[in-house]
Amino acid sequence: MANSSTAGECGAAAGWCSVGTALIVPGDQALVERVREGSKSFGGEVGISSWNGFAMARFCAQDAARLRADMTAVLGRASAGALPRLWLN
């Protein structure tokens, strides 16, 4: 991992400071398409793929708030019901 030359600047992940991963089971190509339909609203970068009955979403954002918003959006599209309130606090 490269060292940052300026305090407060991220030294990895192309300048993105927050990264996350979500394993979604079950997951299929229809889920991937639903997530990709909402891609213009993401505050960071989101990649998703599916295989063998599950999906994997990867996230990079400038800060934790954007990462959380993107993860909430993806998990909301993956879930048929409402997300638990604890996840939204």
C-alpha positions in Angstrom: 0.0 0.0 0.0 1.4 3.4 -1.0 2.0 6.1 1.6 0.0 9.3 1.3 2.1 12.4 0.6 -0.4 14.7 2.2 -2.1 14.3 5.6 -5.8 13.4 5.2 -5.3 12.1 1.7 -6.0 8.4 0.9 -3.0 6.4 -0.3 -4.8 3.5 -1.8 -7.9 2.5 -3.8 -7.3 5.3 -6.3 -8.0 8.0 -3.7 -11.1 6.4 -2.2 -10.9 6.1 1.6 -13.8 3.7 2.3 -14.2 0.3 0.8 -16.8 -2.5 1.4 -18.1 -5.8 0.2 -21.6 -7.3 0.4 -22.3 -11.0 -0.3 -25.9 -11.4 -1.3 -27.5 -14.8 -1.2 -29.5 -15.7 -3.2 -28.3 -13.5 -6.0 -28.8 -13.7 -9.8 -28.5 -11.7 -13.0 -31.9 -10.1 -12.3 -30.5 -8.6 -9.1 -27.4 -7.4 -10.9 -29.6 -5.6 -13.4 -31.7 -4.0 -10.7 -28.6 -2.7 -9.0 -27.1 -1.4 -12.2 -30.4 0.5 -13.0 -29.8 2.6 -10.0 -26.1 3.2 -10.7 -26.4 6.9 -11.6 -27.4 7.6 -8.0 -24.3 6.1 -6.3 -21.9 8.5 -4.6 -18.9 6.3 -5.1 -18.1 3.3 -7.3 -20.1 0.1 -7.1 -19.4 -3.2 -8.9 -21.7 -6.2 -8.8 -21.6 -9.6 -10.4 -23.4 -12.9 -9.8 -22.6 -16.6 -10.2 -23.7 -20.0 -8.8 -26.7 -18.5 -7.0 -25.1 -15.6 -5.2 -24.0 -12.0 -5.9 -21.0 -10.0 -4.7 -21.1 -6.2 -4.6 -18.0 -4.2 -4.1 -17.9 -0.5 -3.0 -15.4 2.3 -3.0 -16.3 5.8 -1.7 -14.6 9.0 -0.6 -16.0 8.7 3.0 -18.0 6.4 5.2 -21.3 8.3 4.7 -21.2 7.8 0.9 -20.2 4.2 1.3 -23.1 3.6 3.7 -25.5 5.3 1.4 -24.4 3.2 -1.6 -24.5 -0.1 0.5 -28.0 0.8 1.7 -29.2 1.5 -1.8 -27.8 -1.8 -3.1 -29.2 -3.9 -0.2 -32.5 -2.1 -0.6 -32.7 -3.2 -4.2 -31.7 -6.8 -3.2 -34.3 -7.1 -0.4 -38.0 -7.7 -1.1 -38.9 -6.2 2.3 -37.7 -3.1 4.2 -34.2 -3.0 5.6 -33.9 -3.3 9.4 -34.1 0.1 11.1 -30.8 -0.5 12.8 -29.0 -0.5 9.4 -30.5 2.8 8.6 -29.5 4.7 11.8 
